[in-house]
Amino acid sequence: MANKKDPLNQFLADTRSMAQAQDIDMLVFGNEAADLDSVVSAIGLAWVLANDSKPCRALPLIPTRRDDFRLKTESRWVLSQTGIEAENLFFLDDIQPLDRLIARVKGFALVDHNKPSHVFLKHEEKIKFIMDHHEDLMLYPYALGRIEPVGSCATLVGEELIDGNKKNPAEKIPQSLAALLLGAILIDTVNLDPKAGRMTPKDQRVVEGLTPIAGLDTETFYQGIRAAKSDISEMDTRDLLRRDCKTFKFNTVSCTVASVPLDLEQWMVRDTNLARGIEAYAQEVQADILMTMNTQRMPEFSRGISVFCKSPALFTTILAMLTFNLDLEVITPPRGFEPGDVHFFRQGNLSLSRKKLEPVLDQYFSKP
């Protein structure tokens, strides 16, 4: 358990203070969903860059509003378990307008994504470094870093830490940082379960390297994160839509995909106005397409997907493609439920996650 004297806590407090007035060499941030992997990878990479042989002023940014961080239940739980104080983190709205901060930033380091969201896209000339485990979109070949198909971006950051420690044993890896990265790898690889199809040998090696430093029982830690991630008891429909949400731009089509840890049919019973809530959120975020990708793990793993399109013609255009790739089966709404312009399906292809759906959609909308 870390405390105020923990070097990582001190680092985060110092960088947050630095952000208010000083120039920043590298702004390090994950994708807009601000999930556990993005949060800890940004913190970890900022630590690596700040403690490199050629150190730089690196600021880890959590790309969500401070108040919205309450929705990131797994991140908050892992921070609490490692003693890292959320008040030391730097959030999207800590300096407003954001351009005031960006004007003092020399470069961006992207983690857990390799295409910036619209907030940062207008400053893409600042992208200097990328560390990611998604499909390489080949947008910034001049950027340093690496993109590798491992289970978690935290694996790549952890490897950098471990390799750096071997070269310079005096530069110890903080226990809290090892635990943060370990948590992200475990949840992203389903506790290194080979049956889940997410783990690579590198994920396993990095977990083996971080575990003794973190001093945690991996099974207990994983189950705690999993329980926290599934804690949606106090979230309404709008909260569930925005807690883990990503927006993609495919040519002129804006597509928002929300990942929701709740069986879709249960959600339809829980909120009979669900369709109206999805339509309202699509309008709020100005999405041409809004999808929810729902997962249920007990008693057995299942997936569901809801699809809203701004126009019926757009839905007709993508329906065959989605049905083919996801093996869709229409869900009959419960009694008293009005689906409106939202379509609900069970997903037969359980291997196709949001991460894997993005390149499929990109390829589809890139066709002439």
Secondary structure in CASP SS format (residue, H / E / C, confidence):
PFRMAT SS
TARGET T0000
AUTHOR 0000-0000-0000
METHOD secondary structure of the structure
MODEL  1
M C 1.00
A C 1.00
N C 1.00
K C 1.00
K C 1.00
D C 1.00
P H 1.00
L H 1.00
N H 1.00
Q H 1.00
F H 1.00
L H 1.00
A H 1.00
D H 1.00
T H 1.00
R H 1.00
S H 1.00
M H 1.00
A C 1.00
Q C 1.00
A C 1.00
Q C 1.00
D C 1.00
I E 1.00
D E 1.00
M E 1.00
L E 1.00
V E 1.00
F E 1.00
G C 1.00
N C 1.00
E C 1.00
A C 1.00
A C 1.00
D C 1.00
L H 1.00
D H 1.00
S H 1.00
V H 1.00
V H 1.00
S H 1.00
A H 1.00
I H 1.00
G H 1.00
L H 1.00
A H 1.00
W H 1.00
V H 1.00
L H 1.00
A H 1.00
N C 1.00
D C 1.00
S C 1.00
K C 1.00
P C 1.00
C C 1.00
R C 1.00
A E 1.00
L E 1.00
P E 1.00
L E 1.00
I E 1.00
P C 1.00
T C 1.00
R C 1.00
R C 1.00
D H 1.00
D H 1.00
F H 1.00
R H 1.00
L H 1.00
K C 1.00
T H 1.00
E H 1.00
S H 1.00
R H 1.00
W H 1.00
V H 1.00
L H 1.00
S H 1.00
Q H 1.00
T H 1.00
G C 1.00
I C 1.00
E C 1.00
A H 1.00
E H 1.00
N H 1.00
L C 1.00
F E 1.00
F E 1.00
L C 1.00
D C 1.00
D C 1.00
I C 1.00
Q C 1.00
P C 1.00
L H 1.00
D H 1.00
R H 1.00
L H 1.00
I H 1.00
A C 1.00
R C 1.00
V E 1.00
K E 1.00
G E 1.00
F E 1.00
A E 1.00
L E 1.00
V E 1.00
D C 1.00
H C 1.00
N C 1.00
K C 1.00
P C 1.00
S C 1.00
H H 1.00
V H 1.00
F H 1.00
L H 1.00
K C 1.00
H C 1.00
E H 1.00
E H 1.00
K H 1.00
I E 1.00
K E 1.00
F E 1.00
I E 1.00
M E 1.00
D E 1.00
H C 1.00
H C 1.00
E C 1.00
D C 1.00
L C 1.00
M C 1.00
L C 1.00
Y C 1.00
P C 1.00
Y C 1.00
A C 1.00
L E 1.00
G E 1.00
R E 1.00
I E 1.00
E C 1.00
P C 1.00
V C 1.00
G C 1.00
S C 1.00
C H 1.00
A H 1.00
T H 1.00
L H 1.00
V H 1.00
G H 1.00
E H 1.00
E H 1.00
L H 1.00
I H 1.00
D H 1.00
G H 1.00
N H 1.00
K H 1.00
K H 1.00
N C 1.00
P C 1.00
A C 1.00
E C 1.00
K C 1.00
I C 1.00
P C 1.00
Q H 1.00
S H 1.00
L H 1.00
A H 1.00
A H 1.00
L H 1.00
L H 1.00
L H 1.00
G H 1.00
A H 1.00
I H 1.00
L H 1.00
I H 1.00
D H 1.00
T C 1.00
V C 1.00
N C 1.00
L C 1.00
D C 1.00
P H 1.00
K H 1.00
A H 1.00
G C 1.00
R C 1.00
M C 1.00
T C 1.00
P H 1.00
K H 1.00
D H 1.00
Q H 1.00
R H 1.00
V H 1.00
V H 1.00
E H 1.00
G H 1.00
L H 1.00
T H 1.00
P H 1.00
I H 1.00
A H 1.00
G C 1.00
L C 1.00
D C 1.00
T H 1.00
E H 1.00
T H 1.00
F H 1.00
Y H 1.00
Q H 1.00
G H 1.00
I H 1.00
R H 1.00
A H 1.00
A H 1.00
K H 1.00
S C 1.00
D C 1.00
I C 1.00
S C 1.00
E C 1.00
M C 1.00
D C 1.00
T H 1.00
R H 1.00
D H 1.00
L H 1.00
L H 1.00
R H 1.00
R C 1.00
D C 1.00
C E 1.00
K E 1.00
T E 1.00
F E 1.00
K E 1.00
F E 1.00
N C 1.00
T C 1.00
V E 1.00
S E 1.00
C E 1.00
T E 1.00
V E 1.00
A E 1.00
S E 1.00
V E 1.00
P C 1.00
L C 1.00
D C 1.00
L H 1.00
E H 1.00
Q H 1.00
W H 1.00
M H 1.00
V H 1.00
R H 1.00
D C 1.00
T C 1.00
N C 1.00
L H 1.00
A H 1.00
R H 1.00
G H 1.00
I H 1.00
E H 1.00
A H 1.00
Y H 1.00
A H 1.00
Q H 1.00
E H 1.00
V C 1.00
Q C 1.00
A C 1.00
D C 1.00
I E 1.00
L E 1.00
M E 1.00
T E 1.00
M E 1.00
N E 1.00
T E 1.00
Q E 1.00
R C 1.00
M C 1.00
P C 1.00
E C 1.00
F C 1.00
S E 1.00
R E 1.00
G E 1.00
I E 1.00
S E 1.00
V E 1.00
F E 1.00
C E 1.00
K C 1.00
S C 1.00
P H 1.00
A H 1.00
L H 1.00
F H 1.00
T H 1.00
T H 1.00
I H 1.00
L H 1.00
A H 1.00
M H 1.00
L H 1.00
T H 1.00
F H 1.00
N H 1.00
L H 1.00
D C 1.00
L E 1.00
E E 1.00
V E 1.00
I C 1.00
T C 1.00
P C 1.00
P C 1.00
R C 1.00
G C 1.00
F C 1.00
E C 1.00
P C 1.00
G C 1.00
D C 1.00
V E 1.00
H E 1.00
F E 1.00
F E 1.00
R E 1.00
Q E 1.00
G C 1.00
N C 1.00
L C 1.00
S C 1.00
L C 1.00
S C 1.00
R H 1.00
K H 1.00
K H 1.00
L H 1.00
E H 1.00
P H 1.00
V H 1.00
L H 1.00
D H 1.00
Q H 1.00
Y H 1.00
F H 1.00
S H 1.00
K C 1.00
P C 1.00
END
